[in-house]
Amino acid sequence: MKIEDLLKRFQWEQIPNTNGRFTLSQVEPPRSITDLVDSAEIEIKQYPSAHHQELIFVVELEDGGLISYQRKDASFIHTLNSQNMFKRKQWELGIISYSPRGVPDDPSQES
């Protein structure tokens, strides 16, 4: 699965002041991470959050990834990220331990 697949299937909005990061539009009906991925073959990893009432779900895509935050009330905030932004956000969240500064920008996903 690629970023483009999810961009075509759902309505996403670019996160202000970012390149290659999108959030699922609020006009979309509430969806879980499994609703978005809709495939038993794609691995969904779960991580604890620094916010005790939140869980983080990560799905690696061919050209980036999906990071979703599940709140205490079971609602989700979904973010779709280009390859570079996906690595950076995982590093910021403490999911990966290496700095993504060496990850080259992917200009094909930054529009």
All heavy atoms as an XYZ file, in Angstrom:
909
protein
N       0.846     -1.175      0.000
C       0.000      0.000      0.000
C       0.893      1.240      0.000
O       1.922      1.276      0.656
C      -0.913     -0.005      1.233
C      -1.804      1.202      1.329
S      -2.939      1.175      2.740
C      -4.150      0.024      2.124
N       0.459      2.252     -0.749
C       1.203      3.499     -0.870
C       0.379      4.662     -0.329
O      -0.835      4.556     -0.176
C       1.555      3.773     -2.334
C       2.530      2.786     -2.920
C       2.907      3.197     -4.311
C       3.975      2.251     -4.840
N       4.486      2.722     -6.125
N       1.070      5.771     -0.085
C       0.387      6.981      0.378
C      -0.721      7.370     -0.594
O      -1.826      7.709     -0.192
C       1.399      8.140      0.527
C       2.309      7.879      1.725
C       0.696      9.475      0.683
C       3.427      8.886      1.867
N      -0.417      7.302     -1.871
C      -1.386      7.677     -2.899
C      -2.688      6.889     -2.774
O      -3.769      7.427     -2.998
C      -0.770      7.457     -4.281
C      -1.647      7.926     -5.408
C      -0.962      7.773     -6.756
O       0.257      7.967     -6.836
O      -1.677      7.456     -7.715
N      -2.598      5.608     -2.389
C      -3.805      4.790     -2.219
C      -4.724      5.399     -1.161
O      -5.939      5.483     -1.356
C      -3.434      3.357     -1.812
C      -2.577      2.662     -2.858
O      -2.744      2.938     -4.062
O      -1.713      1.855     -2.454
N      -4.147      5.804     -0.038
C      -4.949      6.399      1.030
C      -5.415      7.804      0.672
O      -6.533      8.199      1.018
C      -4.164      6.406      2.340
C      -3.944      5.027      2.957
C      -3.009      5.114      4.152
C      -5.256      4.393      3.368
N      -4.582      8.558     -0.044
C      -4.992      9.897     -0.461
C      -6.188      9.842     -1.403
O      -7.047     10.730     -1.384
C      -3.827     10.633     -1.132
C      -2.725     11.148     -0.209
C      -1.547     11.694     -1.021
C      -3.247     12.215      0.738
N      -6.265      8.802     -2.210
C      -7.386      8.649     -3.141
C      -8.659      8.157     -2.455
O      -9.757      8.529     -2.841
C      -7.013      7.667     -4.260
C      -6.041      8.237     -5.259
C      -5.732      7.212     -6.326
C      -4.747      7.747     -7.346
N      -4.415      6.736     -8.360
N      -8.504      7.304     -1.450
C      -9.671      6.681     -0.804
C     -10.357      7.565      0.230
O     -11.548      7.395      0.497
C      -9.260      5.373     -0.130
C      -8.966      4.274     -1.122
C      -8.575      2.955     -0.495
N      -9.423      2.560      0.604
C      -8.974      1.929      1.697
N      -7.698      1.653      1.837
N      -9.801      1.590      2.645
N      -9.596      8.496      0.831
C     -10.149      9.321      1.898
C      -9.776     10.779      1.669
O      -8.870     11.080      0.902
C      -9.606      8.859      3.267
C      -9.883      7.413      3.559
C      -8.877      6.464      3.408
C     -11.132      6.988      3.960
C      -9.115      5.121      3.659
C     -11.384      5.651      4.215
C     -10.377      4.721      4.062
N     -10.486     11.665      2.357
C     -10.204     13.089      2.230
C      -9.197     13.498      3.308
O      -9.471     13.392      4.499
C     -11.489     13.904      2.377
C     -11.285     15.368      2.120
C     -12.586     16.132      2.107
O     -13.675     15.576      2.036
N     -12.478     17.448      2.176
N      -8.038     13.970      2.865
C      -6.947     14.375      3.750
C      -6.695     15.861      3.590
O      -6.944     16.432      2.537
C      -5.662     13.610      3.409
C      -5.789     12.135      3.598
C      -6.275     11.229      2.693
C      -5.451     11.383      4.760
N      -6.249      9.967      3.226
C      -5.743     10.023      4.499
C      -4.909     11.723      5.998
C      -5.525      9.016      5.416
C      -4.691     10.707      6.923
C      -4.999      9.373      6.635
N      -6.177     16.479      4.644
C      -5.798     17.887      4.607
C      -4.325     17.981      4.970
O      -3.879     17.316      5.914
C      -6.627     18.686      5.605
C      -8.111     18.655      5.302
C      -8.969     19.282      6.402
O      -8.413     19.715      7.432
O     -10.194     19.304      6.226
N      -3.576     18.797      4.236
C      -2.164     18.967      4.564
C      -2.054     19.665      5.913
O      -2.764     20.630      6.187
C      -1.432     19.757      3.491
C       0.050     19.813      3.770
C       0.879     20.089      2.539
O       0.356     20.221      1.446
N       2.168     20.165      2.730
N      -1.171     19.175      6.762
C      -0.935     19.795      8.060
C      -0.207     21.111      7.797
O       0.797     21.131      7.076
C      -0.124     18.861      8.978
C      -0.951     17.595      9.273
C       0.278     19.574     10.267
C      -0.219     16.515     10.054
N      -0.711     22.222      8.344
C      -0.101     23.530      8.079
C       1.394     23.555      8.416
O       1.837     22.930      9.381
C      -0.871     24.484      9.004
C      -2.180     23.804      9.239
C      -1.876     22.324      9.221
N       2.132     24.267      7.593
C       3.574     24.468      7.773
C       4.381     23.173      7.711
O       5.422     23.057      8.366
C       3.861     25.221      9.080
C       3.148     26.554      9.139
O       3.149     27.299      8.162
N       2.527     26.842     10.256
N       3.894     22.186      6.985
C       4.637     20.941      6.801
C       4.654     20.574      5.329
O       3.791     20.996      4.562
C       4.023     19.753      7.572
O       2.751     19.411      6.988
C       3.857     20.047      9.042
N       5.625     19.775      4.955
C       5.669     19.173      3.627
C       5.596     17.672      3.826
O       6.397     17.107      4.557
C       6.984     19.523      2.908
C       7.013     20.956      2.463
O       6.002     21.491      2.035
N       8.160     21.589      2.569
N       4.640     17.046      3.201
C       4.548     15.595      3.280
C       3.822     15.052      4.493
O       3.971     13.885      4.819
N       3.027     15.874      5.180
C       2.226     15.389      6.309
C       0.778     15.812      6.106
O       0.485     16.962      5.793
C       2.720     15.939      7.648
C       4.069     15.369      8.036
C       4.388     15.601      9.499
N       3.556     14.701     10.300
C       3.044     15.033     11.473
N       3.239     16.213     11.996
N       2.309     14.161     12.147
N      -0.123     14.862      6.313
C      -1.547     15.095      6.130
C      -2.304     14.531      7.319
O      -1.852     13.581      7.955
C      -2.052     14.385      4.858
C      -1.324     14.808      3.618
C      -0.154     14.168      3.236
C      -1.807     15.844      2.840
C       0.524     14.553      2.088
C      -1.126     16.236      1.696
C       0.041     15.585      1.322
N      -3.473     15.086      7.587
C      -4.351     14.545      8.615
C      -5.702     14.250      7.964
O      -6.106     14.944      7.021
C      -4.485     15.502      9.818
O      -5.224     14.858     10.852
C      -5.178     16.795      9.451
N      -6.364     13.218      8.457
C      -7.663     12.856      7.904
C      -8.643     13.989      8.180
O      -8.735     14.484      9.305
C      -8.169     11.547      8.521
C      -9.380     10.923      7.858
C      -9.061     10.490      6.422
C      -9.867      9.719      8.649
N      -9.358     14.404      7.158
C     -10.296     15.513      7.268
C     -11.383     15.223      8.300
O     -11.844     14.091      8.438
C     -10.940     15.775      5.907
O     -11.955     16.741      6.027
N     -11.791     16.271      8.992
C     -12.859     16.133      9.988
C     -14.218     15.854      9.341
O     -15.145     15.449     10.026
C     -12.935     17.399     10.849
C     -11.700     17.617     11.701
C     -11.459     16.477     12.686
O     -12.371     16.015     13.360
N     -10.230     16.008     12.746
N     -14.354     16.069      8.020
C     -15.623     15.760      7.356
C     -15.786     14.257      7.133
O     -16.889     13.783      6.878
C     -15.790     16.522      6.020
C     -15.764     18.016      6.242
C     -14.765     16.106      5.003
N     -14.682     13.523      7.230
C     -14.763     12.066      7.115
C     -15.460     11.510      8.361
O     -15.268     12.030      9.463
C     -13.356     11.452      7.036
C     -12.664     11.623      5.719
C     -13.107     10.623      4.662
O     -13.743      9.612      4.994
O     -12.815     10.879      3.488
N     -16.243     10.451      8.202
C     -16.812      9.829      9.404
C     -15.684      9.239     10.254
O     -14.616      8.908      9.728
C     -17.712      8.724      8.850
C     -17.292      8.519      7.444
C     -16.634      9.782      6.978
N     -15.895      9.112     11.564
C     -14.847      8.531     12.417
C     -14.449      7.138     11.926
O     -15.306      6.319     11.591
C     -15.506      8.456     13.795
C     -16.626      9.437     13.742
C     -17.088      9.468     12.312
N     -13.155      6.896     11.869
C     -12.634      5.616     11.389
C     -11.509      5.155     12.289
O     -10.724      5.954     12.773
C     -12.096      5.751      9.969
C     -13.134      6.165      8.959
C     -12.527      6.300      7.571
N     -13.445      6.903      6.641
C     -14.365      6.250      5.955
N     -14.509      4.963      6.123
N     -15.143      6.885      5.100
N     -11.420      3.840     12.457
C     -10.302      3.261     13.204
C      -9.131      3.066     12.253
O      -9.270      3.186     11.031
C     -10.706      1.916     13.816
O     -10.826      0.939     12.796
N      -8.000      2.720     12.804
C      -6.817      2.454     11.978
C      -7.076      1.265     11.053
O      -6.690      1.265      9.891
C      -5.550      2.252     12.850
C      -4.296      2.096     11.991
C      -5.672      1.079     13.763
C      -3.700      3.358     11.550
N      -7.780      0.259     11.529
C      -8.071     -0.913     10.691
C      -9.031     -0.562      9.559
O      -8.954     -1.145      8.488
C      -8.616     -2.086     11.524
O      -9.739     -1.648     12.284
C      -7.566     -2.636     12.468
N      -9.918      0.408      9.783
C     -10.807      0.872      8.704
C      -9.997      1.499      7.571
O     -10.290      1.290      6.396
C     -11.802      1.919      9.209
C     -12.843      1.367     10.160
O     -13.067      0.137     10.173
O     -13.425      2.175     10.907
N      -8.979      2.270      7.928
C      -8.166      2.936      6.908
C      -7.313      1.947      6.135
O      -7.231      2.006      4.913
C      -7.263      3.996      7.542
C      -7.928      5.219      8.135
C      -6.880      6.158      8.694
C      -8.782      5.936      7.112
N      -6.670      1.052      6.852
C      -5.751      0.110      6.214
C      -6.520     -0.948      5.438
O      -6.153     -1.302      4.327
C      -4.821     -0.525      7.271
C      -3.969     -1.598      6.660
C      -3.972      0.546      7.920
N      -7.574     -1.466      6.035
C      -8.484     -2.416      5.380
C      -7.759     -3.583      4.714
O      -8.054     -3.953      3.585
C      -9.362     -1.680      4.373
C     -10.557     -2.520      3.931
O     -11.036     -3.344      4.727
O     -10.996     -2.349      2.772
N      -6.767     -4.140      5.411
C      -6.041     -5.294      4.894
C      -5.431     -6.071      6.042
O      -4.735     -5.494      6.882
C      -4.933     -4.850      3.941
O      -4.133     -5.948      3.578
N      -5.665     -7.365      6.054
C      -5.088     -8.220      7.095
C      -3.602     -8.446      6.855
O      -2.891     -8.907      7.742
C      -5.830     -9.548      7.141
N      -3.117     -8.123      5.667
C      -1.722     -8.363      5.319
C      -0.787     -7.231      5.743
O       0.425     -7.381      5.711
C      -1.598     -8.593      3.811
C      -2.328     -9.840      3.365
C      -2.264    -10.028      1.862
O      -1.419     -9.397      1.211
O      -3.067    -10.820      1.348
N      -1.340     -6.092      6.145
C      -0.519     -4.955      6.546
C      -0.425     -4.940      8.065
O      -1.428     -4.980      8.767
C      -1.108     -3.639      6.012
C      -1.063     -3.650      4.481
C      -0.352     -2.442      6.569
C      -1.685     -2.460      3.826
N       0.814     -4.866      8.558
C       1.058     -4.901      9.997
C       0.777     -3.541     10.631
O       1.251     -2.514     10.158
C       2.504     -5.309     10.269
C       2.824     -5.408     11.734
C       4.260     -5.814     12.006
O       5.097     -5.796     11.077
O       4.557     -6.135     13.166
N       0.001     -3.575     11.707
C      -0.270     -2.381     12.499
C       0.449     -2.566     13.829
O       0.145     -3.484     14.585
C      -1.785     -2.187     12.739
C      -2.520     -2.046     11.417
C      -2.017     -0.974     13.638
C      -4.038     -2.050     11.547
N       1.425     -1.694     14.091
C       2.179     -1.781     15.344
C       1.583     -0.795     16.347
O       1.162      0.294     15.975
C       3.653     -1.452     15.102
C       4.336     -2.439     14.184
C       5.772     -2.047     13.929
C       6.436     -3.010     12.964
N       7.813     -2.590     12.645
N       1.578     -1.201     17.612
C       1.021     -0.360     18.672
C       2.110      0.010     19.665
O       2.935     -0.823     20.034
C      -0.092     -1.115     19.394
C      -0.730     -0.342     20.517
C      -1.826     -1.128     21.198
O      -2.590     -1.846     20.556
N      -1.914     -0.998     22.505
N       2.103      1.287     20.090
C       3.093      1.795     21.028
C       2.401      2.620     22.107
O       1.375      3.254     21.833
C       4.117      2.690     20.311
C       4.897      1.971     19.252
C       4.481      1.963     17.926
C       6.059      1.274     19.572
C       5.197      1.297     16.950
C       6.781      0.602     18.601
C       6.341      0.619     17.293
O       7.045     -0.053     16.328
N       2.977      2.657     23.295
C       2.435      3.560     24.320
C       2.780      5.001     23.962
O       3.726      5.263     23.220
C       3.156      3.117     25.598
C       4.434      2.514     25.118
C       4.124      1.897     23.768
N       2.025      5.913     24.492
C       2.263      7.329     24.265
C       2.763      7.977     25.549
O       2.525      7.464     26.651
C       0.954      8.009     23.839
O       1.091      9.402     23.801
N       3.416      9.112     25.421
C       3.798      9.892     26.603
C       2.550     10.407     27.311
O       2.573     10.678     28.513
C       4.691     11.059     26.198
N       1.454     10.503     26.584
C       0.159     10.874     27.162
C      -0.520      9.578     27.590
O      -0.873      8.748     26.745
C      -0.702     11.624     26.147
C      -0.030     12.843     25.596
N       0.083     14.004     26.300
C       0.591     13.049     24.414
C       0.736     14.891     25.582
N       1.058     14.343     24.421
N      -0.695      9.392     28.872
C      -1.160      8.115     29.411
C      -2.518      7.675     28.889
O      -2.846      6.496     28.950
C      -1.177      8.167     30.941
C       0.172      8.466     31.515
N       1.223      7.584     31.432
C       0.650      9.566     32.148
C       2.289      8.112     32.006
N       1.978      9.327     32.446
N      -3.299      8.589     28.385
C      -4.640      8.237     27.923
C      -4.699      8.073     26.410
O      -5.759      8.158     25.813
C      -5.636      9.305     28.381
C      -5.680      9.429     29.889
C      -6.587     10.552     30.330
O      -7.064     11.354     29.528
N      -6.847     10.618     31.609
N      -3.559      7.800     25.810
C      -3.478      7.727     24.355
C      -2.605      6.542     23.946
O      -1.658      6.196     24.641
C      -2.855      9.044     23.859
C      -2.853      9.260     22.395
C      -2.318     10.641     22.048
O      -1.090     10.809     22.017
O      -3.139     11.546     21.821
N      -2.938      5.928     22.807
C      -2.106      4.891     22.202
C      -1.680      5.373     20.823
O      -2.394      6.137     20.178
C      -2.882      3.582     22.056
C      -3.238      2.845     23.334
C      -4.160      1.671     23.021
C      -1.978      2.349     24.015
N      -0.535      4.897     20.378
C      -0.032      5.257     19.056
C       0.007      3.997     18.198
O       0.499      2.959     18.633
C       1.381      5.859     19.151
C       1.360      7.111     20.035
C       1.930      6.176     17.763
C       2.732      7.624     20.381
N      -0.519      4.107     16.982
C      -0.500      3.011     16.020
C       0.312      3.452     14.806
O       0.162      4.580     14.332
C      -1.917      2.629     15.592
C      -2.734      2.074     16.718
C      -3.467      2.905     17.542
C      -2.751      0.709     16.956
C      -4.214      2.394     18.591
C      -3.498      0.186     18.004
C      -4.230      1.036     18.822
N       1.163      2.559     14.323
C       2.061      2.882     13.213
C       1.926      1.825     12.124
O       1.967      0.627     12.406
C       3.523      2.960     13.708
C       4.477      3.170     12.556
C       3.676      4.054     14.755
N       1.773      2.292     10.897
C       1.709      1.412      9.728
C       2.742      1.911      8.725
O       2.674      3.060      8.275
C       0.309      1.422      9.084
C       0.300      0.600      7.800
C      -0.743      0.936     10.054
N       3.694      1.056      8.401
C       4.686      1.424      7.395
C       4.117      1.134      6.016
O       3.636      0.036      5.744
C       5.983      0.645      7.614
C       7.097      1.154      6.747
C       8.463      0.675      7.192
O       8.598      0.141      8.297
O       9.400      0.852      6.391
N       4.165      2.139      5.164
C       3.715      2.001      3.782
C       4.939      1.920      2.880
O       6.059      2.150      3.322
C       2.843      3.201      3.391
C       1.618      3.453      4.284
C       0.938      4.752      3.890
C       0.647      2.285      4.203
N       4.730      1.615      1.621
C       5.852      1.490      0.682
C       6.648      2.782      0.560
O       7.852      2.752      0.328
C       5.339      1.081     -0.702
C       4.782     -0.319     -0.749
C       4.217     -0.652     -2.122
O       4.852     -0.284     -3.143
O       3.143     -1.280     -2.175
N       5.981      3.932      0.713
C       6.629      5.216      0.481
C       6.425      6.206      1.624
O       6.474      7.403      1.432
C       6.123      5.814     -0.834
C       4.607      5.934     -0.872
O       3.918      5.413      0.042
O       4.084      6.548     -1.817
N       6.187      5.697      2.811
C       5.962      6.564      3.974
C       5.255      5.779      5.057
O       5.548      4.595      5.264
N       4.314      6.428      5.725
C       3.613      5.696      6.764
C       2.436      6.453      7.338
O       2.247      7.645      7.130
N       1.647      5.704      8.076
C       0.462      6.207      8.747
C       0.724      6.127     10.245
O       1.139      5.078     10.749
C      -0.734      5.333      8.354
C      -2.087      5.637      8.939
C      -2.594      7.007      8.492
C      -3.089      4.557      8.528
N       0.536      7.236     10.946
C       0.646      7.263     12.399
C      -0.697      7.738     12.924
O      -1.184      8.807     12.534
C       1.776      8.196     12.879
C       3.122      7.716     12.340
C       1.798      8.253     14.412
C       4.288      8.629     12.669
N      -1.298      6.917     13.789
C      -2.610      7.238     14.334
C      -2.539      7.268     15.849
O      -1.857      6.460     16.465
C      -3.647      6.206     13.885
O      -3.782      6.231     12.479
N      -3.271      8.209     16.412
C      -3.331      8.378     17.853
C      -4.744      8.045     18.304
O      -5.703      8.650     17.830
C      -2.995      9.827     18.231
C      -1.696     10.303     17.642
C      -1.650     10.861     16.364
C      -0.509     10.191     18.350
C      -0.458     11.301     15.812
C       0.696     10.623     17.814
C       0.707     11.179     16.542
O       1.895     11.608     16.000
N      -4.866      7.067     19.200
C      -6.184      6.715     19.728
C      -6.333      7.352     21.100
O      -5.533      7.116     22.002
C      -6.364      5.209     19.843
C      -7.762      4.830     20.296
C      -7.968      3.328     20.368
O      -7.015      2.566     20.422
N      -9.207      2.915     20.372
N      -7.356      8.160     21.247
C      -7.618      8.859     22.498
C      -8.367      7.969     23.479
O      -8.864      6.889     23.119
C      -8.444     10.113     22.217
C      -7.723     11.112     21.351
C      -8.645     12.252     21.055
N      -7.942     13.341     20.397
C      -8.560     14.302     19.747
N      -9.870     14.309     19.656
N      -7.865     15.260     19.190
N      -8.482      8.448     24.692
C      -9.172      7.702     25.752
C     -10.609      7.360     25.358
O     -11.112      6.286     25.676
C      -9.163      8.525     27.044
C      -9.801      7.836     28.212
C      -9.755      8.704     29.449
C     -10.416      7.994     30.613
N     -10.372      8.799     31.830
N     -11.269      8.269     24.629
C     -12.663      8.033     24.224
C     -12.775      7.129     22.997
O     -13.835      6.985     22.415
C     -13.381      9.356     23.976
C     -12.836     10.136     22.784
O     -11.908      9.646     22.096
O     -13.348     11.245     22.530
N     -11.661      6.523     22.576
C     -11.572      5.589     21.446
C     -11.601      6.277     20.083
O     -11.588      5.614     19.060
C     -12.632      4.498     21.518
N     -11.630      7.608     20.046
C     -11.550      8.314     18.767
C     -10.094      8.326     18.294
O      -9.173      8.102     19.076
C     -12.085      9.743     18.896
O     -11.251     10.513     19.746
N      -9.908      8.568     17.007
C      -8.576      8.548     16.409
C      -8.248      9.875     15.748
O      -9.122     10.550     15.210
C      -8.495      7.473     15.313
C      -8.308      6.077     15.813
C      -9.402      5.296     16.142
C      -7.040      5.537     15.943
C      -9.235      3.999     16.586
C      -6.862      4.239     16.385
C      -7.960      3.469     16.713
N      -6.959     10.198     15.745
C      -6.394     11.246     14.896
C      -5.400     10.521     14.003
O      -4.479      9.861     14.494
C      -5.689     12.337     15.716
C      -6.699     13.050     16.602
C      -4.985     13.324     14.784
C      -6.066     14.049     17.549
N      -5.600     10.600     12.690
C      -4.754      9.889     11.738
C      -3.866     10.879     10.997
O      -4.336     11.918     10.532
C      -5.612      9.145     10.719
C      -6.559      8.171     11.323
N      -6.152      6.978     11.879
C      -7.913      8.210     11.468
C      -7.207      6.310     12.331
N      -8.285      7.046     12.091
N      -2.575     10.539     10.884
C      -1.652     11.356     10.101
C      -0.970     10.471      9.068
O      -0.543      9.367      9.365
C      -0.597     12.051     10.980
O       0.224     11.071     11.608
C      -1.247     12.941     12.024
N      -0.902     10.981      7.857
C      -0.268     10.299      6.739
C       1.004     11.062      6.418
O       0.980     12.296      6.323
C      -1.236     10.306      5.552
C      -0.896      9.497      4.328
C      -0.716      8.024      4.669
C      -2.003      9.657      3.282
N       2.118     10.344      6.299
C       3.419     10.988      6.237
C       4.282     10.462      5.096
O       4.357      9.248      4.892
C       4.174     10.721      7.542
C       3.385     11.125      8.761
O       3.474     12.246      9.207
N       2.577     10.211      9.313
N       4.982     11.384      4.403
C       5.975     10.970      3.414
C       7.063     10.189      4.141
O       7.140     10.202      5.373
C       6.577     12.196      2.720
O       7.346     12.949      3.641
N       7.934      9.528      3.393
C       8.977      8.686      3.997
C       9.810      9.463      5.015
O      10.012      9.013      6.134
C       9.894      8.113      2.900
C      10.907      7.120      3.423
C      10.277      5.825      3.887
O       9.322      5.344      3.303
N      10.793      5.257      4.946
N      10.281     10.632      4.628
C      11.129     11.429      5.512
C      10.353     11.874      6.756
O      10.842     11.762      7.879
C      11.702     12.628      4.762
C      12.770     13.332      5.556
O      13.580     12.698      6.224
N      12.764     14.645      5.495
N       9.154     12.372      6.575
C       8.360     12.850      7.706
C       7.935     11.696      8.610
O       7.838     11.854      9.822
C       7.140     13.627      7.202
C       7.498     14.906      6.461
S       8.591     16.032      7.373
C       7.518     16.551      8.679
N       7.704     10.536      8.038
C       7.345      9.344      8.815
C       8.482      8.981      9.770
O       8.253      8.747     10.957
C       7.036      8.192      7.853
C       6.637      6.904      8.508
C       5.536      6.831      9.334
C       7.352      5.749      8.256
C       5.157      5.633      9.919
C       6.983      4.541      8.829
C       5.875      4.487      9.662
N       9.704      8.961      9.268
C      10.860      8.643     10.112
C      11.059      9.713     11.184
O      11.311      9.411     12.344
C      12.133      8.502      9.266
C      12.087      7.354      8.287
C      12.069      6.026      8.979
C      12.109      4.899      7.964
N      11.761      3.618      8.519
N      10.955     10.971     10.775
C      11.139     12.057     11.740
C      10.117     11.992     12.867
O      10.447     12.168     14.037
C      11.029     13.416     11.046
C      12.214     13.760     10.217
C      12.055     15.129      9.616
N      13.107     15.329      8.631
C      13.402     16.490      8.097
N      12.711     17.556      8.434
N      14.367     16.595      7.225
N       8.867     11.752     12.522
C       7.817     11.722     13.546
C       8.012     10.526     14.477
O       7.820     10.650     15.689
C       6.430     11.696     12.885
C       5.326     12.009     13.838
C       5.475     13.414     14.385
C       4.461     13.692     15.465
N       4.653     14.980     16.109
N       8.396      9.387     13.939
C       8.666      8.225     14.802
C       9.799      8.531     15.774
O       9.742      8.149     16.942
C       9.017      6.996     13.964
C       7.845      6.393     13.230
C       8.287      5.173     12.475
O       8.291      4.081     13.022
N       8.692      5.361     11.231
N      10.820      9.220     15.294
C      11.940      9.598     16.154
C      11.470     10.559     17.241
O      11.796     10.402     18.413
C      13.047     10.210     15.304
C      14.237     10.655     16.101
C      15.134      9.874     16.757
C      14.649     12.005     16.315
N      16.093     10.649     17.363
C      15.815     11.961     17.101
C      14.157     13.232     15.892
C      16.486     13.113     17.500
C      14.835     14.371     16.281
C      15.980     14.299     17.077
N      10.649     11.557     16.871
C      10.117     12.510     17.852
C       9.284     11.812     18.914
O       9.289     12.210     20.080
C       9.262     13.569     17.151
C      10.036     14.553     16.326
C       9.139     15.489     15.531
O       7.901     15.467     15.714
O       9.685     16.252     14.709
N       8.558     10.777     18.533
C       7.697     10.032     19.467
C       8.477      9.001     20.283
O       7.915      8.365     21.166
C       6.565      9.337     18.700
C       5.543     10.271     18.049
C       4.642      9.489     17.094
C       4.706     10.982     19.114
N       9.756      8.809     19.971
C      10.563      7.835     20.701
C      10.367      6.413     20.236
O      10.753      5.468     20.917
N       9.784      6.233     19.062
C       9.538      4.891     18.525
C      10.810      4.324     17.905
O      11.092      3.144     18.027
C       8.369      4.929     17.513
C       7.074      5.270     18.274
C       8.247      3.615     16.763
C       5.894      5.569     17.385
N      11.575      5.170     17.228
C      12.884      4.756     16.716
C      13.944      5.568     17.444
O      13.694      6.700     17.857
C      13.001      4.913     15.179
C      12.777      6.363     14.738
C      12.060      3.958     14.469
C      12.987      6.608     13.259
N      15.105      4.981     17.592
C      16.123      5.619     18.423
C      17.188      6.376     17.640
O      17.996      7.059     18.236
C      16.798      4.577     19.310
O      17.400      3.591     18.507
N      17.190      6.267     16.322
C      18.211      6.974     15.560
C      17.633      8.249     14.970
O      16.450      8.333     14.679
C      18.787      6.088     14.450
C      17.772      5.655     13.422
C      17.519      6.420     12.300
C      17.055      4.468     13.591
C      16.574      6.031     11.362
C      16.116      4.067     12.665
C      15.882      4.854     11.551
O      14.944      4.461     10.638
N      18.483      9.230     14.819
C      18.058     10.496     14.249
C      17.791     10.322     12.754
O      18.605      9.748     12.042
C      19.129     11.555     14.447
O      18.776     12.724     13.740
N      16.662     10.829     12.279
C      16.341     10.711     10.856
C      17.027     11.760      9.990
O      16.763     11.846      8.808
C      14.829     10.919     10.842
C      14.578     11.822     11.997
C      15.589     11.433     13.056
N      17.924     12.540     10.548
C      18.570     13.602      9.770
C      19.270     13.075      8.536
O      19.415     13.772      7.553
C      19.550     14.378     10.630
C      18.860     15.206     11.669
C      19.878     16.030     12.447
N      19.226     16.723     13.530
C      18.891     17.992     13.493
N      19.167     18.704     12.425
N      18.294     18.561     14.496
N      19.709     11.825      8.568
C      20.373     11.232      7.419
C      19.420     10.718      6.366
O      19.824     10.340      5.291
N      18.127     10.723      6.663
C      17.145     10.241      5.698
C      16.922     11.328      4.662
O      16.521     12.443      4.992
C      15.801      9.897      6.402
C      14.767      9.455      5.391
C      16.010      8.842      7.468
N      17.194     11.047      3.392
C      17.033     12.078      2.366
C      15.560     12.433      2.167
O      14.691     11.591      2.350
C      17.626     11.436      1.110
C      17.547      9.981      1.356
C      17.643      9.781      2.853
N      15.312     13.684      1.831
C      13.955     14.099      1.506
C      13.500     13.384      0.251
O      14.282     13.119     -0.647
C      13.883     15.612      1.273
C      14.056     16.385      2.563
O      13.760     15.833      3.635
O      14.499     17.544      2.496
N      12.216     13.079      0.191
C      11.637     12.449     -0.978
C      10.755     13.492     -1.661
O       9.610     13.658     -1.294
C      10.820     11.225     -0.563
C      10.213     10.484     -1.749
O      10.359     10.960     -2.894
O       9.599      9.440     -1.524
N      11.288     14.221     -2.630
C      10.532     15.303     -3.245
C       9.251     14.848     -3.930
O       8.342     15.623     -4.096
C      11.501     15.922     -4.245
C      12.620     14.965     -4.408
C      12.609     14.043     -3.237
N       9.138     13.587     -4.292
C       7.919     13.113     -4.953
C       6.748     13.090     -3.992
O       5.606     13.058     -4.402
C       8.137     11.709     -5.537
O       8.298     10.758     -4.497
N       6.987     13.102     -2.676
C       5.905     13.052     -1.697
C       5.717     14.371     -0.968
O       4.941     14.461     -0.047
C       6.214     11.953     -0.654
C       6.273     10.572     -1.244
C       4.998     10.173     -1.922
O       3.893     10.452     -1.444
N       5.100      9.529     -3.064
N       6.395     15.418     -1.361
C       6.386     16.648     -0.607
C       5.465     17.695     -1.199
O       5.577     18.850     -0.929
C       7.811     17.189     -0.488
C       8.747     16.153      0.048
C       9.373     16.535      1.351
O       9.296     17.706      1.720
O       9.945     15.656      1.988
N       4.510     17.280     -2.002
C       3.602     18.269     -2.573
C       2.210     18.117     -2.026
O       1.896     17.213     -1.357
C       3.585     18.181     -4.076
O       3.279     16.876     -4.497
